[in-house]
């Protein structure tokens, strides 16, 4: 791998597929890795807006299905990362698996990985995805040639996010859990509109959130954060005098592991959607640290 050090900072060329709000870039920076070039394949305009506001040097490549048109030096890529769309695999969805057009994008990731391997056999890669049936896991593992590691974000952040991670380096057999206080992540709240409260009161996921919320009961963690919920609740809400309050943009940024001002350029709702779709930076930085330093 062509990682090198410049003035004490590790430098690497990265290609991030389905880059989202660029949590991979945050995680790399956190452990002292400065991407010499960071290519991002993303189509969501709000995700791109957030990334470019925080990392203006990011090279946006656009639609991942058009990767054969990209003008990049494939042999120079040191690290390929991505979290291919998971809706077809998720137990929260219809579980169409590879019949879901979004989940088929996994095979685009595989095609790109194999292309890079043909010119750079030392490429390191990481793929993230949701909890899914064993038969789906087997297909992904077979295509990537590695077995996944299962990690729940609740060990590293104030929310549940059970995920599988495939990567091609030895991480030493275990990860050490970060037991630091999570309450400090919740720094601002936004009151929910009457329309949202009415909708959520009819929603089974919200009922579960009310039942199991730990933040609301004085604890230190919330429940699952999902894009489907717009990350509005994930257990980190306050109910007082018949009014409901959810984490504001600064709290959402801190929950996923980004700087507090990371979502300043977008609306509250967009911050909720993006954080629900994003990675947990604390987890990904642990993974990167185990194999890239």
C-alpha positions in Angstrom: 0.0 0.0 0.0 1.4 3.4 -1.0 0.7 5.1 2.3 3.4 7.6 3.1 4.1 10.2 5.8 4.4 13.9 5.2 5.4 16.1 8.2 4.3 13.4 10.5 0.9 13.0 8.9 -0.1 9.7 7.2 -1.2 10.4 3.6 -3.3 8.1 1.4 -5.3 8.2 -1.8 -8.9 7.2 -1.1 -11.9 6.3 -3.3 -15.2 6.4 -1.3 -18.3 4.9 -3.0 -21.8 6.0 -1.8 -19.8 8.6 0.2 -22.9 10.2 1.9 -21.8 12.9 4.3 -18.2 11.7 4.1 -17.9 10.1 7.5 -15.0 8.0 6.1 -13.1 11.2 5.6 -13.8 12.4 9.2 -12.7 9.0 10.5 -9.4 9.1 8.6 -8.7 12.6 9.8 -9.4 11.6 13.4 -6.7 9.0 13.4 -4.1 11.3 11.7 -4.5 10.1 8.1 -4.7 13.0 5.6 -6.1 11.9 2.2 -3.7 13.2 -0.5 -6.7 12.7 -2.8 -10.2 11.9 -1.6 -12.5 10.8 -4.5 -16.2 10.6 -3.5 -19.0 9.0 -5.5 -22.3 10.5 -4.4 -25.5 11.8 -6.0 -27.5 13.3 -3.1 -27.2 17.0 -3.4 -27.4 17.7 0.3 -24.8 15.1 1.1 -22.5 16.7 -1.5 -23.2 20.2 -0.1 -22.3 19.1 3.5 -19.1 17.3 2.3 -17.9 20.2 0.2 -18.7 22.7 3.0 -16.4 20.8 5.3 -13.9 19.3 2.9 -13.8 21.6 -0.1 -10.9 19.6 -1.7 -13.0 16.5 -2.1 -13.2 15.4 -5.7 -16.8 14.6 -6.5 -17.3 11.9 -9.1 -21.0 11.6 -9.3 -23.0 8.5 -10.2 -21.2 5.3 -9.2 -22.7 3.3 -12.0 -20.7 5.5 -14.5 -17.4 4.6 -12.9 -15.9 3.4 -16.2 -16.1 7.1 -17.3 -14.1 8.4 -14.4 -10.7 10.0 -15.3 -8.7 8.7 -12.3 -5.4 6.8 -11.9 -6.8 3.5 -10.6 -3.4 2.1 -9.7 -2.8 5.0 -7.3 -5.8 4.2 -5.1 -4.7 2.9 -1.7 -8.0 2.5 0.0 -11.5 1.8 -1.3 -14.4 2.3 1.2 -18.2 2.4 0.9 -21.5 1.5 2.4 -23.6 0.3 -0.5 -27.4 1.1 -0.1 -28.8 -1.3 2.4 -32.6 -1.0 2.1 -33.0 -4.3 0.4 -31.2 -6.2 3.1 -32.5 -4.4 6.2 -34.9 -6.3 8.5 -36.7 -2.9 8.7 -37.5 -3.1 5.0 -39.1 -5.5 2.6 -36.0 -7.6 2.4 -35.9 -7.9 -1.3 -32.2 -8.4 -1.0 -30.4 -8.4 -4.4 -33.7 -8.0 -6.2 -33.9 -4.4 -4.8 -32.2 -2.1 -7.3 -30.5 -0.2 -4.5 -28.9 -3.3 -3.1 -27.7 -4.4 -6.6 -25.3 -1.5 -6.3 -23.2 -3.8 -4.1 -22.1 -5.5 -7.3 -20.9 -2.1 -8.6 -18.7 -1.9 -5.5 -17.4 -5.4 -6.4 -16.7 -4.5 -10.0 -14.7 -1.4 -9.0 -12.8 -3.4 -6.3 -11.9 -6.1 -8.8 -10.8 -3.4 -11.4 -8.5 -1.8 -8.9 -7.1 -5.2 -7.8 -6.1 -5.8 -11.4 -3.8 -2.8 -11.4 -3.1 -2.6 -7.6 -3.2 -6.0 -5.9 -2.3 -4.3 -2.6 -5.5 -2.3 -2.4 -7.1 -2.2 1.0 -10.9 -2.0 1.2 -13.8 -1.7 3.7 -17.5 -2.2 3.1 -20.3 -1.5 5.6 -23.8 -2.9 5.6 -26.8 -3.7 7.9 -27.8 -6.8 9.8 -29.2 -9.2 7.3 -30.1 -12.9 6.7 -27.2 -15.3 6.7 -27.7 -16.2 3.0 -27.2 -12.5 2.0 -24.1 -12.3 4.2 -22.7 -15.4 2.5 -23.0 -13.8 -0.9 -21.3 -10.6 0.1 -18.5 -12.4 1.9 -18.0 -14.7 -1.1 -17.7 -11.8 -3.5 -15.3 -9.9 -1.2 -13.3 -12.8 -0.1 -13.4 -11.9 3.6 -15.7 -12.6 6.5 -17.4 -9.6 8.2 -16.9 -8.2 11.7 -20.1 -7.3 13.6 -20.0 -4.1 15.6 -22.8 -2.2 17.3 -22.3 1.5 17.5 -23.8 1.6 21.0 -20.3 0.6 22.2 -18.9 3.8 20.7 -21.7 6.3 20.5 -25.1 7.3 22.0 -27.2 5.2 19.6 -27.7 1.7 18.5 -26.5 0.9 15.0 -25.8 -2.8 14.5 -23.6 -3.2 11.4 -21.4 -5.6 9.5 -18.0 -4.5 8.3 -15.9 -6.3 5.7 -12.2 -5.3 5.4 -9.1 -7.0 4.2 -6.6 -6.5 7.1 -6.1 -8.2 10.5 -7.6 -6.1 13.3 -6.1 -8.2 16.1 -9.3 -10.2 17.0 -11.2 -7.7 19.0 -12.1 -4.0 19.4 -11.9 -2.2 22.6 -15.2 -0.5 23.6 -15.2 3.2 24.2 -16.9 3.7 27.6 -16.8 7.5 27.6 -20.0 9.4 28.7 -22.5 9.8 25.9 -24.8 12.4 27.5 -22.3 15.1 26.4 -23.3 14.4 22.8 -26.8 15.8 23.3 -26.3 19.6 23.4 -29.3 21.0 21.7 -32.9 20.1 21.1 -35.6 21.2 18.6 -39.3 21.0 19.4 -41.3 18.7 17.2 -44.2 20.2 15.2 -47.7 19.1 16.1 -47.9 17.2 12.7 -44.8 15.2 13.5 -46.0 14.4 17.0 -49.4 13.2 15.7 -47.7 11.0 13.1 -45.2 9.5 15.5 -47.9 8.8 18.1 -49.5 6.5 15.4 -46.2 4.9 14.5 -45.0 1.6 16.0 -41.3 2.6 15.9 -42.1 5.7 18.0 -43.9 3.6 20.5 -40.8 1.4 20.8 -38.7 4.6 21.2 -40.9 5.8 24.0 -40.8 2.4 25.7 -37.1 1.9 25.5 -35.7 5.4 25.4 -32.7 5.6 27.8 -31.9 9.3 27.4 -35.4 10.2 28.3 -35.1 8.0 31.5 -31.8 9.6 32.5 -29.5 7.0 30.9 -26.7 7.5 28.5 -27.8 5.9 25.2 -30.6 5.9 22.7 -32.1 3.3 20.4 -31.5 2.7 16.8 -30.8 5.7 14.5 -32.2 5.1 11.0 -32.8 7.1 7.9 -36.3 5.8 7.8 -37.0 7.6 11.1 -35.1 10.6 9.7 -32.9 10.1 12.8 -35.5 12.2 14.6 -35.9 10.0 17.7 -33.5 7.2 18.0 -34.4 7.3 21.7 -32.6 10.6 22.3 -35.8 12.7 22.8 -37.3 14.6 25.7 -41.0 14.5 26.6 -42.1 17.3 28.9 -45.6 18.8 29.5 -47.0 17.1 26.5 -44.3 18.5 24.2 -41.6 16.5 22.4 -38.1 17.6 21.6 -35.6 15.9 19.3 -31.8 16.4 18.9 -30.9 19.6 17.0 -28.3 19.7 14.2 -25.4 20.1 16.5 -26.4 17.0 18.5 -27.0 15.0 15.4 -23.5 15.8 14.2 -21.9 14.8 17.5 -24.0 11.6 17.7 -22.5 10.4 14.4 -19.1 11.6 15.4 -18.8 14.7 13.3 -17.8 18.2 14.5 -20.7 20.1 16.0 -21.0 22.6 13.1 -20.9 19.9 10.4 -24.5 20.4 9.4 -24.6 24.1 9.5 -25.1 24.4 5.8 -28.3 22.3 5.6 -31.7 22.3 7.3 -32.6 20.3 10.4 -34.6 17.7 8.4 -31.7 17.2 6.0 -29.3 16.8 8.9 -31.7 14.1 10.3 -31.8 12.2 7.0 -28.1 12.4 6.4 -27.1 11.3 9.9 -29.6 8.5 9.6 -27.9 7.3 6.4 -24.3 7.9 7.7 -21.7 5.9 9.4 -20.7 6.0 13.1 -17.4 7.8 12.9 -16.1 6.4 16.2 -16.6 2.8 14.9 -15.0 3.4 11.5 -12.0 5.2 13.0 -11.3 2.2 15.2 -11.4 -0.1 12.1 -9.1 2.2 10.1 -6.7 2.5 13.0 -6.4 -1.3 13.3 -5.2 -1.7 9.7 -3.9 1.6 8.3 -1.5 2.8 10.9 
